[in-house]
Amino acid sequence: MVLLDQYLAYKQAALQLMQTELDPSRQHDPGYQLTALGDALSSLKQLRRSTFSPDAHQAFFGEEEAYSEYTLAAMSIQQREDLSDQGKQALIEWHRKQLPESLQATEQRLQSETREHQARLSALENTESPEAAGRKLVELGMDPESAEGVVSYLKQRESFDQQFSEFEQAVDAEDLEGLAGADRQKHKDALLEQYFPDEQSRTWARLRMLNQS
């Protein structure tokens, strides 16, 4: 119960601590953001140490603080202009090895998943056809069934893009100048139904029209 009371008091104090506002004139400055984040983490760490015993502090927040410090160090390294990309990676890797073993495994898995995700995005963006994208995804380790689902979706989007282009041409070709607002919209809705017979493609079309407005 003593520990519970300490934790509740800490949560209340932490909430007040984190309500400190950023300087509006500097809030988009990456250097200022990093400094403010570091100050906030330092203040939280000090509050925890003053509230809990060393054992309780470590049990509740040890891994969290280790990962926060690693993340802060990695962000700081990425902002440095005196290092090459290889130098930055070497320093980040050194900090990663200072993490507890369990966190090292988690971070390595996250890094691997990030690289895999980026490679798959590149495959989608830089291939000449949905089929080629599917083959590349399989080469990158995606199971064939999932890759086929991606290919099917890309083909669907290609078909939609063609339909939308034809829809726009039809709208532009119609002489709607003499129609009142309601009749004009009714006619456009009729063309929408004609070119996009299913609800999903109509939703896509409406979203694209909103983005273009």
C-alpha positions, 0 to 999 in steps of 0.5 A: 500500500505504501508503494501504491501511494508512492506511485499515485503521488508520482503519477500526479507529479509527473502529469504536472511536470509534463504540462510544461509548454514549448516555446511557440517560436522554437517548437519546430526547431529540431535542436530545441525539440531534442533539448526539451525532450532531454530536459523532460526525461531528466526531470522525470528520472529525478522525480522517480528517484526522489519518489521511489527506493532504488529497487522500486525505481529500477523495477518500474522504470529501469528498461524504459529509461534505458531505452529513452536514453538510447533513443535520445542519443540516437536522435542527437547523433542523427542531427550531427553534421560533422559525421558521415552516415557510416559514422552515425550508424557506428555510434548508434550501434555502440549505444544500442549495445549498451542497452539491456540484453532484452532490449537489444533483442527487441531493438534489433528486431525493430531495426530488421522490420524497419529495413524490411518495410523500407525494402518493400515500399521501394519495391512498390514504388520502383517497379513497372507493374503490379506483377513485377512488384509481386515478384519482388515482394516474394524475393524479399520474403513475403509469402506468395499469398500475401504478395498476390493480395498486394498485386490484386490491390495494385491492379484494382488501383490501376483500374480505378485511376483509369476509371477516374480519368475517364470520369473527369473527362466525361464531367468536363465534356458535359455542358453543365453551365445551364444547370442549377446547383442541385441539378448540376450535382445530380448530374455529376452523381449520375456520372459517378454511379455510371463510372464507379458501380461499386461502393468502394470505388465511389468512395475512392472517387469522392475522396480524390475529388475532395483532395482536388478541391 
